[in-house]
Amino acid sequence: MTVQHDMKGVAIRNMRKGDLDVVSDLAMLANPFAEKAKYRKHLEEELEEYPELAFVAFKGVSVVGYVMGDVRGSHATLEDIAVDIVDQHHGIGTLLLKTELEALQNTEAKIVVAEVHYKCASAIPFYYKHGFRISGVCRNFFGMSHDAIILELILSKTERT
């Protein structure tokens, strides 16, 4: 996919393997309890399997955010979305999420799930703003004593046009 959604010097493009070093740094914002080297391997595997669902936001030549997803039948998972701390609250996360949801329209996904670590619950209003709703909680989802708040968004047929 080519560059899209240019906004105030920020543009979105498909993630490339060369982005993974920066992306793995940003991933620690969304996954503060993950082991970075192990998580980088996970990111690399997701990018290989779902390159059409992995995007980066950049300003100039610097990657400032990313989003990744995967699809299993009718269910999609928003694997990660993260924006560099200095670039947060400027609409970049919204741009990334909208790009991901547009890409998911080209799949069989009907439901998008986001799993948020309970200590990152401050992200929940962001998801609510975009139509996600809490559907449950999963104890020990991210490891012992690392529970997840599960949010879901139903992709409507009107979004699929």
N, C-alpha and C positions, 0 to 999 in steps of 0.2 A: 504494500500500500504506500502511496506517496504521502507527502506531508499534507496534513489537513488541519482544520480548525485553528488557523492563526489567530492569536489574541494577545495584544499588548506585548509583542515580541516573543510570545510563547507559541510553539507549534508542536504538533503531535506527529509521530511517525512510528512505523513498526519497529519493535526492538530488534537489535542485532546482537550477535554473540559478543562483539566488542564492547557492548554496553554493560555486560554482566558485572564487571568490577564496581562500577558506580552504582548499579542497581542493587548489588548485594550490600553495599553500604546503606543505601536508602531502605532496604528491606528490614534493617534493624529497627527502624522507626515503627514499622507495622508489626514487627515480631521481636519485641525487646527481650524475649526470653529464649530466643533461638541461638544456636551456636552458628556463628557466621559462616565458617568453612562448610559445614554440613548444609546450611541453608542455601549457600551459593550453588551447591551441587543440585539441590531441589529446583532452584530457579533455572539452571541450565537444562535439566530434564523437561521442565514445563515448556521452556522456549522451544526445545527440539520437537516436542509432541504437539504443541499448539502455537506455532509461530504467528498464525493469523489472529490470535487473541492476546498478544503481548505488545504493549505500546509504551513509548517513552515520551515525556514532555521535555522540550529543551528550549533554552534561551541562548541565542548565539550558538556556541558549540558545546555548551554544558547541559548535561542531562540533569533535570531538577525534579523529576517525578516519573513514576511508572505505574502500570496496571497490568495484571496478568489474570487470565481465566482459563478454565477448562470445561469441557462438556462431556457428560456421560448420559447418553440418551436424551431424555427431556429435561434433565437437571444440569444446570451450569453452576460452577463455583467461581466466585470472585476470589482468586487465590490471594491477591495482594493489591493494595493501592497505597502508595506512599508519595509524599511530596516533601522535599527538603524543608527543614524548619524555617529558614529565612524566606521561603517562597510560599508558605502556607497562608491561607485566608485571602488569596487573590484569584480564586476561581480555577486554579490549575487542577485540583482534585475533581471538580465538577466536569471539566473538559475531558479528563482521563476517563471518568466513569461513563460519560455520554458516549465517548468513542468506543469503549468496551461494550456497552449495551447495543450500539449500532452494529458492531461486529457479531454479537450474539444473535442478531436478527437473521443472520445467514446460516444459522445452525438449527438443529431440531429443538433447542432449549425452549422450555415453556416457563421454567422457574429458575431464578438466579438466587443462589445462597451465598451469604457472607458470614464468616465465622470470626467474631471479634473477641479477643482475650478480655476477660473481665476487668483487667487493669487498664485497658484501652477503651473503656466504656464511653469516654468523652467523644469517641467517633460516632456514636449512635445517632445523634441529631443530624449529622451529615447524611447518613443512610436514610433516615426518615424524610429528610428534605427531598430525596430522590425516589420516594415511594416504597422503600423497604419497610418491613414491619418485623418486630420480634416474633419468632415462631417457637422459640424454645431455648433451653440451656443444655449444655452437654458438659457434665462433670469430667474433669481430668482430660479434656480434649487435647490440650497442648502438652500433656505430661501431668504427673501427680501435682495436685493442688493448682493446676492451671486450667481453669474452666473457661468455656466459650459461651458467648451469647450468640445465638443463631438468628440471623435475619433473612427474610425472603422477599423477593420481588417477583410478581407474576408478570411475565411479558405479555402484553395484550396484543391481539391481532392487529389493532390499528398501528402499533409500533412496528409491525412487520411489513408494512407496505413499501 
